[in-house]
């Protein structure tokens, strides 16, 4: 009697292969988080903005504070300084007063004024759509630049903040602790079209489910293959019927990786 193929057995028994390599886990993570948090990078971004310049300003202001707080402040900032030139010539004390509630207001005001001057003098008042140019602007590092590229321009860009760092390590997608290395590792195993949305989906999941101090593993859509899951082992969901047990494939399961903590800034 001919032995049924693995695909037939899986479909018949309701079994779904559980990914074991970093690439397999990354792809499955992207698929499931896209179902949980659907949308493009722009649609998933919780900062309010109308153009790349406003997004850049809002992203700089978002360091060490919440998106909600930034959204309360930016309408007045955008009205008072509608262009890069206006922001570059801002009175520091007046700008500090407008952004005071976001925290670190003196440092942020200095960065924003320098940002406005740089855009006005070197880029004709426009936000450049290139990483190499963006990181030369005061107050802008790779993380901020990737936000602007992916959310503001719809270009490939994968911002790595503390949520992306922590979840990527917990899921065994990388062993790196440096944000640039994590970005490189993730970009190597995900298609460029997924980078921006994947970052924001990881951030949303980190805020709502995989909370740093008390992860809700029992509510997590990734818990059946996450190496760090604290939930009772449960089989992966199958579109063909109730699953009986997960099928292990690829390489052996990686050991749990501790979450990395770091400053929550977009610089």
N, C-alpha and C positions, 0 to 999 in steps of 0.2 A: 504494500500500500504506500502510495506516495505521501511523504510528509508535507503537511500544509506549510506554506510560506509564513514567515514571521508576520508580514502585514496582514495576512488572512487571519492568523491566530489572534493578533492584537485586536482586529476589528470584531471578530466573533466573540471574544471574551471581554471586550470593553477595556482592554489594556492600552495604556499610552506610555511610550518610552520616556524615561526620565533623563534629561540631559546631564552629562557628567563633565564635559570639558568647559573651560571658560567661554569659548565661542558658542557652544551649545546652550549654556545657561544664559549668556547675553542675548542670544536670538529669542529664546523662550521668554525671557524677562521682557524684552521689547514687545513681543506679541501680546503677552498678558496685560502689561501695563497700558498698552494702546487700547485694549478693551475696557480697562478700568477708567482711564483718563483719555478719552478720545480727543483728537484735534491736532492742528498744526502747532508749531512752536509759538507762533503769534497768538493763536487762540488760547493756548495754555498759559501764557504769561499773565500774571496777575497785576502787573504794573499798568497804569493808565498812561497812554501816550498816543500821539497822532502822527509822529514822524521819527526818523532815526535820531535826530537831535534831542527831541524830548525823551526818547528812550534812554539815550546815553546819560542825560542829566538825572533821570529817575534811577537808573542803575547805580550811579555813583552815590546818590542819596540813600540807597537801600542798604548800604553797609551797616551792620550792627543794629538794624531795626527791621520792622515788618513792612511788607508791601502795603498793608492798609494804612500805616502811618505815612508812608511816602505819598500815597494817593490823596491823603488829606492836605498835604503841603504843596504838591506840584501845581495845582491850578493857579495859585497865586504867583508861584515862581515863573511859570510859563507866560502868564499875563504880563508880568513886570519885565521879563527878559525873553522876548519872543524869538530872538536870533542869537547866534553865536557872538556877534559883535556886541550886542546889548549885554550879554552875560560877561564878556571879557572886560567891559568898562564899568561893571557894577561896583557900587560902593560896598566894601567888605562888611561894614557894620550893618547896612541895610539887608544884605543878603543873609548874613548870620542870623538876623532877627527872623527872617522868613523861614529859615530851615532849622531853627533852634530845636524844635521838638523831635527831630530825627536823630539827635545825638551827634557828638563829635563835630559840631557845627562849624567850629573855626577851621578845622582841617578840611572839611568838605567844601566850605566856602572858598578856601584857597585853591583847592583842586578845580572847582567849577570855574573860577575866574581864569585860571591858567588854561583850562580846557577851552573856554570861549575864545581867548586870545589866540591859541594855537590854531583852532579851526578857522578863525577869521583871517589870520595872517598867512597861513600855509595851505589851506584847503578851500579858499574862497567862501568860507562860512558854511561849508557842507561837511557832513560826516563821511569820511572815506570808507569805501566798502572792502578794504583790504586789511588783513591782520598786521602786516608789516608797517602800515601807516598808522593804524589805530593805536598800537602800543607805544608810539612816539608822543602821543598826546598826554599831557599831565593828568594824573589820576586814573589812567586807563592801563590795566594789565591784561593778560590773556583771558581771564575770566570775563571781565567786562566786554572785551573785544568780541569774544565768542557769543555773548548775549546779543550784542548789536548785530553781528553777522547773521545769526540764526533767526532771531526774532524780528529785527528791524529790516533786514534785507532778504530774508528767506534763503540764505546761503548756508552751506555746511559750517557748523560750528558747534562744539560740545563744551559748554561751560561746566567747570568742576567746582562745586561748592562743598561745604561740609556734609550735606546730605548725600550728594553723589559719591563723595569719598567714602563715607561710612557704609552705604548700601553696597557699593561696588566691592568692598572688601568682605563684607558679610556674605555676599553672594558668591564669593570666590572668583570674581571677574578679573581681579588684579591683586597682586601682593604689594604693590607700590604704596607709599605714603605721600609722595610728592605729587602735587596737583598736575604738573606738566606731564609727569610719567603716567599718571592715571589717565589723563586725556589721551595720551599716545596709545596706551593699552586698549582703551575702549574704542578708539577710532579704528584700530587695526582689526577689530572683530565685529564691527557693526557697519552697515552701509552708510555712506555720507548723508543720504536723504533722511536717515533716522536720527542723526546726531542731536539736533536741537530739541526735538520733541522728547527723545529719550531722556535727556538731561532734566527737562522740566517734569516729566512723569516720575522720575526718580525723586526729585525734590518734593513733589506733591505726596508721593507714597511715604517718604520719610517724615513728612509733617503729619500725615493723617493716620498712618498704620504702623510703619516701622519706626516708632518714636524712640529716640535714643535711650531714655531712661527706663521705659517700659514698653518694649515692642509688643504689638498685638499679633503675635504669630498665629493665633487661632483664627484670626480674621484675614490673614494675608493670603493673597492669591498665588504667592510664590513659595509658600511654606513646604510644599511636597518635594521640592528639589533644592531648596536653600540649605547649604551646608551648616548654617548657623541657626536654623529654626529650632525653637524651643517648644513647638507644638507637637502633639502626638503624631506619629507618622501616619499620613493618609495618602491614598493613591491619587494620582492626577486625574482630573476630570476628563471624561471621554465623550465625544459627540455620539458614540455608538451605543452607550448604555452604561450602567453602573460599573465602575472599575473594581477589580478584585484585588489587585496589588500592582505596585509600580514595577515596570520593567527597567532594569538597570542596563545602561548602555554606555559606550565610550570608556573613558578612563575611570579608575576608582574614585570614590567621593573624596573631595579635598577636606582637610581638617578645618574646623571653624576658625574664622579670622576675626580678631578683635576689631571693633570699629575705631576709626581714626577721628580724632577731634581736632578742631583748629578754628581760627578766627573766621567768623561769618562776614566776609566782605567781598565786594565785587572788584577789587583792585588787583 
